[in-house]
Amino acid sequence: MKIAVVQFPGSNCDRDAVHVYRDVLGQEAQLVWHRSDTLAGYDAVIVPGGFTYGDYLRAGALARFAPVMEEVRRFAARGGPVLGICNGFQILCEAGLLPGALARNATLHFEGREVTLRCVGDGVWTQRVPRDRNLRIPIAHGEGRYVADEATLDRLESEGRVAFRYDGTNPNGALRDIAGIYDEGRRVLGMMPHPERASEDLLGSIDGRSILESVLQ
């Protein structure tokens, strides 16, 4: 597959995602600059973590206006798989590709540590994720508390669109322990934990690899 990893001013996990897809999973992966107006020829899109535009106003609020995001919307509308990681999740919510929002952590502190997750939703990005055990994947965010109105939360639950939940400690106060959600087509996924940081033995966990591998099916 050919993977596009969108690069914004302030992205800091873009090259990590390229590295995992290219050097660990053996796929073609390229950085796509935020001013690009095409994603032609790509099979999947990663909107990576970081602090786009310095997270001014609020996380993801400015990145949603980048020229490439119009093409990401079109790519998703055509059924293309899109994964937003951390800041990428925030951007997808700001852009209207996913419901709800990511608010300040309940602790009011930046949280950077390993957490445990349960995969509870089926979709393009979770086809190969084990359901019989928790995943160990790191987080690194200051605005990761998923919030939405009760009707939206109930709809996500009833439609099976909650992809991941924090199991044990909820690090940011996310409503209903939500760590990741799907769009209606189960092809656009947003998640706060960083699977690209848990894809090699050297990093202490390979639990994130199954998420990034799932789209290859």
C-alpha positions as CSV (number, residue, x, y, z in Angstrom):
1,M,0.0,0.0,0.0
2,K,0.9,3.6,-0.4
3,I,0.4,5.6,2.8
4,A,0.2,9.4,3.0
5,V,1.3,11.0,6.3
6,V,0.1,14.6,6.4
7,Q,2.7,17.1,7.7
8,F,1.7,20.4,9.3
9,P,3.8,23.0,10.9
10,G,4.2,21.7,14.4
11,S,3.7,18.0,13.6
12,N,6.1,15.9,15.6
13,C,5.0,12.3,15.0
14,D,4.8,12.4,11.2
15,R,8.3,10.9,10.6
16,D,7.6,8.2,13.3
17,A,4.5,7.1,11.3
18,V,6.5,7.0,8.0
19,H,9.2,5.0,9.7
20,V,6.8,2.4,11.0
21,Y,5.0,1.9,7.7
22,R,8.2,2.0,5.6
23,D,10.8,0.3,7.8
24,V,8.8,-2.0,10.0
25,L,5.8,-2.9,7.9
26,G,7.5,-2.7,4.5
27,Q,5.0,-0.3,2.8
28,E,5.5,2.8,0.8
29,A,4.9,5.8,3.0
30,Q,5.5,9.5,2.2
31,L,5.1,12.9,3.9
32,V,2.4,15.1,2.3
33,W,2.8,18.8,3.1
34,H,-0.2,20.7,4.5
35,R,-0.5,22.9,1.5
36,S,-0.9,20.0,-0.9
37,D,-4.2,19.9,-2.8
38,T,-4.1,16.3,-3.8
39,L,-3.9,12.8,-2.3
40,A,-4.1,11.1,-5.7
41,G,-2.4,7.6,-5.7
42,Y,-2.6,7.1,-1.9
43,D,-4.4,4.1,-0.4
44,A,-4.6,5.4,3.2
45,V,-4.0,8.7,5.1
46,I,-2.5,9.3,8.5
47,V,-3.1,12.6,10.3
48,P,-0.3,12.4,12.9
49,G,0.3,13.7,16.4
50,G,2.0,16.9,17.4
51,F,1.1,20.5,18.1
52,T,-0.1,21.9,14.7
53,Y,0.3,25.7,14.5
54,G,1.3,25.6,18.1
55,D,-2.2,24.6,19.2
56,Y,-3.2,28.2,19.2
57,L,-6.9,28.8,20.0
58,R,-7.3,25.1,20.7
59,A,-5.8,21.9,19.5
60,G,-6.6,21.3,15.8
61,A,-8.6,24.5,15.3
62,L,-6.2,26.0,12.8
63,A,-5.1,22.8,11.1
64,R,-8.7,22.1,10.0
65,F,-8.3,25.0,7.5
66,A,-5.1,23.7,5.9
67,P,-5.6,23.1,2.1
68,V,-4.8,19.4,2.5
69,M,-7.8,18.9,4.8
70,E,-10.3,19.6,1.9
71,E,-8.6,16.7,0.1
72,V,-8.7,14.5,3.3
73,R,-12.5,15.2,3.4
74,R,-12.9,14.1,-0.2
75,F,-10.6,11.1,0.3
76,A,-12.8,10.0,3.3
77,A,-16.0,10.6,1.4
78,R,-14.8,8.3,-1.3
79,G,-14.3,5.6,1.3
80,G,-10.6,6.0,1.8
81,P,-9.3,4.9,5.2
82,V,-8.1,7.8,7.5
83,L,-6.4,7.5,10.9
84,G,-6.0,10.5,13.2
85,I,-3.6,10.0,16.0
86,C,-3.6,12.4,19.1
87,N,-3.5,15.8,17.5
88,G,-4.8,14.1,14.3
89,F,-7.9,13.0,16.3
90,Q,-8.3,16.6,17.4
91,I,-8.0,17.8,13.8
92,L,-10.6,15.3,12.5
93,C,-13.1,16.4,15.1
94,E,-12.5,20.1,14.4
95,A,-12.9,19.3,10.6
96,G,-16.2,17.5,11.2
97,L,-15.0,14.1,10.1
98,L,-15.7,12.8,13.6
99,P,-18.2,13.9,16.2
100,G,-17.5,15.4,19.6
101,A,-14.3,17.3,20.7
102,L,-11.2,16.9,22.7
103,A,-11.0,19.1,25.8
104,R,-8.4,19.9,28.4
105,N,-7.4,16.9,30.5
106,A,-9.3,16.7,33.7
107,T,-6.0,16.9,35.6
108,L,-5.2,20.2,33.8
109,H,-1.8,18.7,33.2
110,F,0.0,17.3,30.2
111,E,-0.2,13.5,30.4
112,G,2.7,11.5,28.9
113,R,2.8,7.8,29.9
114,E,1.7,4.3,28.9
115,V,-1.9,3.4,29.3
116,T,-3.9,0.2,28.8
117,L,-6.7,0.0,26.2
118,R,-9.4,-2.4,25.2
119,C,-10.4,-2.6,21.6
120,V,-14.2,-2.7,21.5
121,G,-15.1,-1.6,17.9
122,D,-14.9,-3.3,14.5
123,G,-13.7,-1.3,11.5
124,V,-10.9,-1.0,8.9
125,W,-8.3,0.0,11.5
126,T,-9.1,-2.6,14.1
127,Q,-9.4,-5.8,12.0
128,R,-6.3,-7.3,13.4
129,V,-6.4,-5.9,16.9
130,P,-6.7,-8.6,19.6
131,R,-9.9,-8.6,21.7
132,D,-8.7,-11.1,24.3
133,R,-6.2,-8.8,26.1
134,N,-5.5,-5.2,26.8
135,L,-3.1,-3.1,24.7
136,R,-0.2,-1.2,26.2
137,I,0.2,2.0,24.2
138,P,1.6,5.5,25.2
139,I,-0.3,8.8,25.4
140,A,1.2,12.3,25.2
141,H,-1.4,15.1,25.3
142,G,-2.8,18.0,27.2
143,E,-6.2,18.1,25.5
144,G,-7.3,14.5,25.2
145,R,-10.5,14.3,27.2
146,Y,-13.2,13.1,24.7
147,V,-16.5,15.0,25.2
148,A,-19.8,14.9,23.4
149,D,-23.4,15.4,24.2
150,E,-25.3,12.5,25.6
151,A,-27.2,11.8,22.4
152,T,-23.9,11.6,20.5
153,L,-22.4,9.3,23.1
154,D,-25.5,7.1,23.0
155,R,-25.4,6.9,19.2
156,L,-21.7,6.0,19.2
157,E,-22.4,3.2,21.7
158,S,-25.5,1.9,19.9
159,E,-23.8,1.9,16.5
160,G,-20.6,0.2,17.8
161,R,-18.4,3.2,16.8
162,V,-16.5,3.3,20.1
163,A,-13.2,1.8,18.9
164,F,-11.1,1.9,22.1
165,R,-11.7,2.5,25.8
166,Y,-9.2,3.1,28.6
167,D,-9.1,0.1,30.8
168,G,-8.2,0.7,34.4
169,T,-6.9,4.3,34.7
170,N,-8.6,6.9,32.6
171,P,-5.7,9.4,32.1
172,N,-7.7,12.4,31.0
173,G,-11.3,12.1,32.2
174,A,-12.7,11.2,28.8
175,L,-16.4,10.6,28.9
176,R,-17.3,6.9,29.1
177,D,-13.5,6.1,29.0
178,I,-13.4,6.7,25.3
179,A,-10.0,6.6,23.8
180,G,-10.9,6.3,20.1
181,I,-14.0,6.5,17.8
182,Y,-15.0,5.6,14.2
183,D,-17.0,7.5,11.7
184,E,-20.3,6.0,10.4
185,G,-18.5,4.0,7.7
186,R,-15.9,2.5,10.2
187,R,-13.1,3.8,7.9
188,V,-12.1,7.0,9.6
189,L,-10.7,6.4,13.1
190,G,-9.5,9.0,15.7
191,M,-7.6,7.9,18.8
192,M,-5.6,9.7,21.4
193,P,-2.9,7.0,22.2
194,H,0.0,6.6,19.8
195,P,0.2,3.2,18.1
196,E,3.3,4.3,16.1
197,R,5.1,4.6,19.4
198,A,4.3,1.0,20.3
199,S,5.2,-0.8,17.1
200,E,8.8,-2.1,17.9
201,D,10.2,-4.3,20.6
202,L,12.9,-1.6,21.2
203,L,10.1,0.7,22.5
204,G,8.8,-1.8,25.0
205,S,5.5,-2.7,23.3
206,I,4.4,-3.8,19.8
207,D,0.7,-3.6,20.7
208,G,0.2,-0.6,18.4
209,R,1.4,-2.5,15.4
210,S,-1.8,-4.4,15.0
211,I,-3.7,-1.1,14.5
212,L,-1.4,0.1,11.8
213,E,-1.4,-3.3,10.1
214,S,-5.1,-3.6,10.1
215,V,-5.6,-1.3,7.1
216,L,-3.2,-3.5,5.0
217,Q,-6.0,-6.1,4.8
